[in-house]
Amino acid sequence: MPENHTTQRSPLDSDIMSQWRKILDLMDHSIDLMLNYRQSGHPGGSRSKTPALIALTLSGAMRFDIRHPENPMGDRFVLAAGHCIPAVYSMLAVNNEALRIRHERTGQQRYANPLGEAGTLTWEDLLGFRRNKGLAGHAEMEGKTLFCKFNTGPSGHGTAAVLGEAFALKRAGARGVNVFALEGEGGLTPGAAHEMKNAAWGYGLDNLFYIVDWNDYGIDAQRVSDVVPGTPRTWFESYDWRVKGVQDGEDLAALARGLLSLTGEVPTHKKPGALWYRSRKGRGYGKYDNASHGSPHPMNSEAFWSTKQVLEDRYNIRLAGFGQPAPETAQGIQEQARENYRRLFALLRDDDDLCTYLADRLVEVGESVPRKPEKMLVGKAGRNPWKDPRFFDYKEYPGSLWAPPGSKQPNRAALGRWGSYINALGRRDYGRPLILAASADLAESTSIAGLGKSFDDSLPGFGRYDREHNTEGVLLPSVITEFVNSGLCTGAASVNFADDPFAEFDGFAAACSTYGSFAYLKYGLMRLYCQMSQDCEMKMGKVIWVAGHSG
């Protein structure tokens, strides 16, 4: 068994699956209520992703602590399909409600969230979905949603960012910490997916796992398969990834077995992994395929209420106003929504076995998160080079770093010399680089290659990264992958290894370079990263964006 998954597996027997199906119902109907009373959002893709979220978070395939999303050794989750964020909101609301109830009933601190109300998403927050100062319409890494490890929404952006997160973990020596991305096949059609699959193999990222919700529909009426050949297996195996599949995407046990098999096997030749599952967009919602993408049933319509009959049939839960039109005032709508969330979540309060199982399982998974390895290069207490003035105070720089007065040198030469000094000094005194670098086949011409070079004869550099021969390298080999290089850098800089990431940053900065005429290809990820750095409570690293000559 590989080091990254030595924890005891949860049994996938019939009793556990019965509990999972109840949790699935809670999540599904939370999504429905959220979108019904807001009349905005994406029901189809959100519902088709809830089974995978349950299998991922409760099987043990993903080791994370819902109470400590800041823990740098917890596996990282990126909702690449950022518009399906209602699925994650519903999952967090259900999980946190189970912990809240158990904490109320037992008084045990292990059920409490140390981040308090400001960092805990509860069902009351679902009332503010897509409202001012409420839950955002796309995934954001801040506040109550630190479970999400990147801001996502536009197709392809999360796909690019996971590459950098996985590489940062690898380069830091965070053995056993994985990155999981959840996406639909429509989101795999942008060019970023092609770039990412190549680069993930090239960097040997066997800690990166893609979960593909294969439902064959996007927004318009055509099937994805009408314009895209192949299957998820061929889409990933052709890039030399490890691939597993589940034909029935509602089979929770099969999803869990697939994920456990993929994450538990010893990967050969440093290959990333992908799990696909066959689903139907809008499953259980009565509105299917592309029609379910961006418009819920009209508020309190007959079609909406027909999906809630199952609550009465299975659990004897009858919602307020059942079968009736929506209240006439905004206050009345809000009051009815609040009451119906209370009634829905009574399934947890009134089923002590379910509540106890879920809370205890979340604590158990949280306690499986490993400690930092002794040989980990980054995040060592008292060894944070970002606090060392020698790296950033020009008065501390050696004389040989400066060009002689009167000499003529291009600006890029200064970048190369400074970069070699910074990383070479980091190697000598901290055993690690400060800055990772990537360039779309322009490393030398933009002088960003200096970040991997030795400084004079006294300070050896780390050199160019190679998945087989130099895994300590800092200059990442890259061909014409402008967009993904931007995601690589922003994703890597978002990973904070500090013991208290709310107080300080200890991780990698990153630098990428391009021709000025290609700068637009990098803008999307840079914009998202600026928003993350501004809004996220955890500290993030810097990204140096070099635009060379026009090209």
Secondary structure by P-SEA (a helix, b strand, c coil): cccccccccccccaaaaaaaaaaaaaaaaaaaaaaaaaccccaaaaaaaaaaaaaacccccbbbbcccccccccbbbbccccccaaaaaaaaaaaaaaaaaaaaaccccccccccccccccccccccccccccccccccccccccccccccccccaaaaaaaaaaaaaaaaaccccbbbbbbbcccccccaaaaaaaaaaaaaccccbbbbbbccccccccccccccccccccccccccbbbbbbbccccaaaaaaaaaaaaaacccccbbbbbbbbbbccccccccccccccccccccccaaaaaaacccccccccccccccccccccaaaaaaaaaaaaaaaaaaaaacaaaaaaaaaaaaaaaaaccccccccccccccccccccccccccccccccccccccccccaaaaaaaaaaaaaaaaaacccccccccccccccccccccccccccccccccccccccccccccccccccccaaaaaaaaaaaaacccccccccccccccbbbbccccccccaaaaaaaaaaaaacccbbbbbbbbbbcccc
